[in-house]
Amino acid sequence: MWNKNYFYTPAVLVAGHGPFIWGEDPAEAVHNSVGLEEVAEMALNTVILNPSNDGLAKLLMDKHFFRKYGKDAPTMDRVR
């Protein structure tokens, strides 16, 4: 399995269940739930507009992830 860091993934969708969302405090968990709703809506609209869409290329996903969390990313004090 992957070495997962809950900070990088503050929400998950569980098949046949629903979302699990967390944060450092209840307000952050609510903030993360709003983000999950937005991402889910964008994903649904993407599929509606283009059912054959294969998603983002790994290169592009890595670029965005490492820009925020990579070794040269700003410290978390400046991100929040």
C-alpha positions in Angstrom: 0.0 0.0 0.0 1.0 3.6 -0.3 2.4 5.6 2.5 -0.6 8.0 3.0 -0.4 11.3 4.8 -3.8 12.5 6.0 -2.6 16.1 5.6 -2.3 15.7 1.8 -5.7 14.0 1.5 -8.2 15.6 4.0 -11.2 13.7 2.5 -12.0 10.4 0.9 -15.1 8.9 -0.8 -15.9 5.4 0.3 -17.8 3.3 -2.3 -21.3 2.4 -1.0 -20.9 4.8 1.9 -20.1 8.4 1.4 -17.4 10.9 2.3 -15.1 11.0 5.3 -13.6 14.4 5.9 -11.3 15.7 8.6 -9.2 18.7 9.6 -7.2 20.1 12.5 -10.5 21.4 14.0 -14.2 21.3 13.1 -14.0 24.5 11.1 -11.2 23.1 8.9 -13.2 19.9 8.4 -16.2 21.9 7.2 -13.9 23.9 4.9 -12.5 20.6 3.4 -16.0 19.3 2.9 -16.9 22.4 0.8 -13.8 21.7 -1.2 -14.8 18.1 -1.7 -18.3 19.2 -2.9 -16.7 21.6 -5.4 -14.3 18.9 -6.8 -17.1 16.4 -7.0 -19.3 18.9 -9.0 -16.4 19.6 -11.3 -15.8 15.9 -11.9 -19.5 15.3 -12.6 -19.6 18.2 -15.1 -16.5 16.9 -16.8 -18.0 13.5 -17.3 -21.3 15.1 -18.5 -19.5 17.3 -21.0 -17.0 14.6 -22.2 -17.8 11.0 -21.1 -14.6 9.8 -22.7 -12.4 12.1 -20.6 -9.4 10.1 -19.2 -8.6 12.7 -16.5 -5.4 14.6 -15.9 -2.1 13.3 -17.0 0.1 12.1 -14.1 2.7 14.7 -15.1 0.2 17.5 -14.6 -1.1 16.1 -11.3 2.5 15.8 -10.0 3.3 19.3 -11.0 0.4 20.7 -9.0 1.0 18.4 -6.0 4.7 19.1 -5.7 4.2 22.8 -6.2 2.2 22.8 -3.0 3.9 20.0 -1.0 7.3 19.4 -2.6 10.7 20.2 -1.1 10.7 23.7 -2.6 7.1 24.5 -1.6 6.3 27.3 0.9 6.1 26.2 4.5 2.7 25.2 5.8 2.6 28.4 7.9 2.5 30.4 4.7 0.1 28.1 2.9 -2.6 28.3 5.5 
